[in-house]
């Protein structure tokens, strides 16, 4: 599913196409997403100018007038800006038509995404209000991880994927960051020391930044706002590489299910 690098890549691509544009129409083809698309979304959006395109965790925040269109890509969603006369494909559930002859189109085959309207400050919305710090902003470091881990018996990978601890570190990038930091994904979180958490926080920032530079990771569904696949797939060190040699020590990469998610690691490099 799209993780932080994919959502941030989409945000950066959409911002110059949307900011300053006025919404002229909204077409809802299927309201049945993870939460129903508001019936009055068109009334809320039409006539408003897009002020900004932001991101919080894996949510996109399109500020228009005094409200915000809150979007989530779910497991297989994507957003593209296309000419307004582009015929919709199956699973194109929502169009936001702009005053320059283009429209923003939400494509979501599995319908686990979201398109919601928020009045006022979107950061107070229940979906966002209790989220942890952004991993690429100054509020996130090893101290945050170490403090959250002190009483946790769960594996360190579960800690890293807890959005109340730090947002946006999904399955792919958790495996990659733990490999870079040399930490075994199943080690109990409370048995990882402060120095190793400092190294892990740096690894999270490094992996996410590199993935954003590569415009995300495409394993199956993800495409950016241009319809192009992400290029970070070719740089993955452990994820999806079970049985292949570790690039650091040549030991075969192993796979294990942790908290119902496939987890990849090097048994020699990660302790």
C-alpha positions as CSV (number, residue, x, y, z in Angstrom):
1,X,0.0,0.0,0.0
2,X,1.2,3.6,-0.5
3,X,3.4,4.6,2.5
4,X,4.8,8.0,3.4
5,X,7.3,8.3,0.5
6,X,4.5,7.5,-2.0
7,X,2.1,9.9,-0.5
8,X,4.8,12.7,-0.2
9,X,5.8,12.1,-3.8
10,X,2.1,12.5,-4.8
11,X,1.8,15.6,-2.7
12,X,4.9,17.2,-4.3
13,X,3.6,16.4,-7.8
14,X,0.0,17.7,-7.1
15,X,0.9,20.9,-5.4
16,X,2.0,23.0,-8.4
17,X,-1.0,21.6,-10.4
18,X,-3.6,22.4,-7.8
19,X,-2.6,25.5,-5.8
20,X,-4.3,28.6,-7.1
21,X,-6.9,26.6,-9.1
22,X,-10.6,27.0,-8.5
23,X,-12.9,24.0,-8.3
24,X,-15.6,24.2,-10.9
25,X,-17.3,20.8,-10.4
26,X,-17.2,17.5,-8.4
27,X,-18.2,14.1,-9.8
28,X,-18.7,11.2,-7.4
29,X,-19.1,7.8,-9.1
30,X,-18.9,5.6,-6.0
31,X,-19.3,6.9,-2.4
32,X,-18.4,3.4,-1.0
33,X,-14.8,4.0,0.1
34,X,-13.5,3.1,3.5
35,X,-15.8,5.8,4.8
36,X,-18.6,7.1,2.6
37,X,-17.7,10.1,0.5
38,X,-19.9,13.0,1.8
39,X,-23.0,13.5,-0.5
40,X,-22.5,17.3,-0.3
41,X,-18.8,17.3,-1.2
42,X,-19.6,19.1,-4.4
43,X,-21.4,21.9,-2.5
44,X,-18.5,22.2,-0.2
45,X,-15.8,22.4,-2.8
46,X,-17.2,24.1,-5.9
47,X,-16.2,27.7,-6.2
48,X,-13.3,27.4,-3.7
49,X,-9.7,28.1,-4.5
50,X,-7.1,25.5,-3.6
51,X,-4.7,27.2,-1.1
52,X,-2.3,24.4,-0.3
53,X,-1.6,20.7,-0.6
54,X,-0.2,19.3,2.6
55,X,0.4,15.9,4.2
56,X,0.0,14.5,7.6
57,X,1.2,10.9,8.0
58,X,-0.3,9.0,4.9
59,X,-3.1,11.6,4.5
60,X,-3.2,14.3,1.9
61,X,-4.7,17.6,2.9
62,X,-6.0,19.8,0.1
63,X,-6.9,23.1,1.7
64,X,-9.7,24.9,-0.2
65,X,-11.3,28.0,1.2
66,X,-11.8,27.6,5.0
67,X,-12.0,23.8,4.8
68,X,-9.9,20.8,3.7
69,X,-10.4,17.8,1.5
70,X,-8.8,14.9,3.4
71,X,-7.6,12.1,1.1
72,X,-6.2,8.7,1.8
73,X,-5.0,6.3,-0.9
74,X,-5.8,3.1,1.1
75,X,-4.1,-0.1,-0.2
76,X,-4.2,0.5,-4.0
77,X,-5.3,4.1,-4.6
78,X,-3.7,6.8,-6.7
79,X,-4.3,10.4,-7.6
80,X,-3.7,11.9,-11.1
81,X,-4.3,15.2,-12.7
82,X,-5.7,14.6,-16.2
83,X,-7.5,16.7,-18.9
84,X,-11.1,17.2,-18.0
85,X,-12.3,15.3,-21.1
86,X,-10.4,12.1,-20.1
87,X,-12.9,9.2,-20.0
88,X,-13.1,7.5,-16.6
89,X,-11.8,4.0,-16.1
90,X,-13.2,1.4,-13.8
91,X,-12.5,2.3,-10.2
92,X,-12.2,6.0,-10.9
93,X,-14.4,7.0,-8.0
94,X,-14.0,10.8,-7.7
95,X,-13.2,13.7,-9.9
96,X,-12.5,17.3,-8.7
97,X,-12.7,19.5,-11.8
98,X,-10.5,22.6,-12.0
99,X,-10.8,25.9,-13.8
100,X,-7.8,25.2,-16.1
101,X,-9.3,22.3,-18.1
102,X,-8.0,19.6,-15.9
103,X,-9.3,17.5,-13.0
104,X,-8.0,15.6,-10.0
105,X,-9.0,12.0,-10.2
106,X,-9.0,9.4,-7.4
107,X,-8.5,5.8,-8.6
108,X,-9.0,3.1,-6.0
109,X,-9.7,-0.5,-7.1
110,X,-10.0,-1.9,-3.5
111,X,-12.0,1.1,-2.1
112,X,-10.0,1.3,1.1
113,X,-9.1,4.9,0.5
114,X,-11.0,8.0,1.8
115,X,-12.2,11.4,0.6
116,X,-13.6,13.4,3.5
117,X,-14.4,17.1,4.1
118,X,-13.1,18.8,7.2
119,X,-14.2,22.2,8.4
120,X,-11.6,24.2,10.4
121,X,-8.2,22.8,11.4
122,X,-7.8,19.3,9.8
123,X,-5.2,18.4,12.4
124,X,-8.0,18.2,15.0
125,X,-9.9,15.6,13.0
126,X,-10.2,12.3,14.9
127,X,-8.1,10.5,12.2
128,X,-5.2,12.9,12.7
129,X,-5.4,14.3,16.2
130,X,-3.6,11.4,18.1
131,X,-0.9,10.6,15.6
132,X,2.7,10.5,16.5
133,X,5.5,12.8,15.1
134,X,6.5,13.0,11.5
135,X,9.7,11.0,11.0
136,X,11.3,13.6,8.7
137,X,10.7,16.6,11.1
138,X,12.8,17.7,14.1
139,X,10.4,16.2,16.7
140,X,11.4,12.7,15.8
141,X,14.6,11.1,17.1
142,X,15.9,8.0,19.0
143,X,14.6,9.5,22.3
144,X,11.0,9.3,21.1
145,X,11.5,5.6,20.1
146,X,13.3,4.7,23.3
147,X,10.7,6.3,25.6
148,X,7.9,4.5,23.8
149,X,9.6,1.2,24.0
150,X,10.4,1.0,27.7
151,X,7.4,-1.1,28.7
152,X,6.8,-2.9,25.4
153,X,7.3,-6.6,24.9
154,X,6.2,-6.5,21.3
155,X,8.8,-6.7,18.5
156,X,10.7,-3.6,17.7
157,X,9.2,-3.7,14.2
158,X,5.7,-3.3,15.6
159,X,6.8,-0.3,17.6
160,X,8.2,1.3,14.4
161,X,4.9,0.7,12.6
162,X,2.7,2.2,15.4
163,X,1.3,5.5,14.1
164,X,1.0,6.7,17.7
165,X,4.8,6.5,18.1
166,X,5.8,7.7,14.6
167,X,3.8,8.1,11.5
168,X,4.2,6.8,8.0
169,X,6.7,3.9,8.5
170,X,4.9,1.1,6.8
171,X,5.9,-2.5,6.3
172,X,8.4,-2.0,3.5
173,X,10.3,0.9,5.1
174,X,10.3,-0.6,8.6
175,X,12.1,-3.7,7.2
176,X,14.6,-1.6,5.3
177,X,15.3,0.8,8.3
178,X,15.8,-2.1,10.7
179,X,18.3,-3.7,8.3
180,X,20.2,-0.4,7.9
181,X,20.3,0.0,11.7
182,X,21.4,-3.6,12.2
183,X,18.4,-4.5,14.5
184,X,16.6,-7.8,14.3
185,X,12.9,-7.1,13.6
186,X,11.6,-9.6,16.2
187,X,13.8,-8.3,19.1
188,X,11.5,-7.1,21.9
189,X,11.2,-3.3,21.8
190,X,12.2,-2.8,25.4
191,X,15.4,-4.8,24.9
192,X,16.8,-2.2,22.4
193,X,19.0,0.4,24.0
194,X,19.0,4.1,23.6
195,X,22.1,4.2,21.3
196,X,20.5,1.7,19.0
197,X,17.3,3.6,18.9
198,X,19.3,6.7,17.9
199,X,20.8,4.7,15.0
200,X,17.3,3.4,14.1
201,X,15.8,6.9,14.0
202,X,18.6,7.9,11.6
203,X,18.0,4.9,9.5
204,X,14.3,5.7,9.2
205,X,15.1,9.2,8.0
206,X,17.7,8.0,5.6
207,X,15.5,5.2,4.1
208,X,12.4,7.5,3.8
209,X,14.4,10.3,2.2
210,X,16.0,8.0,-0.3
211,X,12.6,6.6,-1.2
212,X,11.1,10.0,-1.7
213,X,14.1,10.9,-4.0
214,X,13.3,7.8,-6.0
215,X,9.6,8.8,-6.2
216,X,8.5,5.9,-4.0
217,X,8.3,2.1,-4.3
218,X,6.1,0.2,-6.8
219,X,5.5,-3.4,-6.1
220,X,2.1,-3.8,-7.8
221,X,-0.4,-0.9,-7.9
222,X,1.3,2.4,-6.9
223,X,1.8,5.1,-9.5
224,X,2.5,8.8,-8.9
225,X,0.4,11.7,-10.1
226,X,1.9,11.3,-13.6
227,X,1.0,7.6,-13.8
228,X,4.7,6.6,-13.4
229,X,5.9,3.8,-11.1
230,X,8.2,4.5,-8.2
231,X,11.9,3.6,-8.7
232,X,12.9,2.7,-5.1
233,X,12.0,-1.0,-5.7
234,X,15.5,-1.5,-7.3
235,X,17.2,-0.2,-4.2
236,X,15.5,-2.5,-1.6
237,X,18.1,-4.3,0.5
238,X,15.8,-6.9,2.2
239,X,12.1,-6.4,1.5
240,X,10.9,-9.0,-1.0
241,X,14.4,-10.6,-1.3
242,X,14.0,-13.8,0.7
243,X,16.6,-16.3,-0.3
244,X,18.8,-13.8,-2.1
245,X,22.2,-12.8,-0.6
246,X,22.5,-9.9,1.7
247,X,24.4,-7.1,-0.1
248,X,26.5,-6.6,3.0
249,X,27.5,-10.1,4.0
250,X,26.1,-12.5,1.4
251,X,24.0,-14.4,3.9
252,X,20.6,-15.3,2.4
253,X,17.8,-12.9,3.4
254,X,15.1,-14.6,5.5
255,X,11.4,-13.9,5.7
256,X,9.1,-14.3,8.8
257,X,5.6,-13.2,9.6
258,X,5.6,-10.5,12.3
259,X,2.2,-9.2,13.5
260,X,0.6,-10.7,10.3
261,X,3.0,-8.9,8.0
262,X,5.8,-10.4,5.9
263,X,9.1,-9.3,7.4
264,X,12.5,-9.5,5.7
265,X,15.9,-9.4,7.4
266,X,19.5,-10.6,7.4
267,X,20.1,-13.1,10.2
268,X,23.8,-12.1,10.3
269,X,23.7,-8.3,10.0
270,X,20.7,-7.8,12.3
271,X,20.8,-8.7,16.0
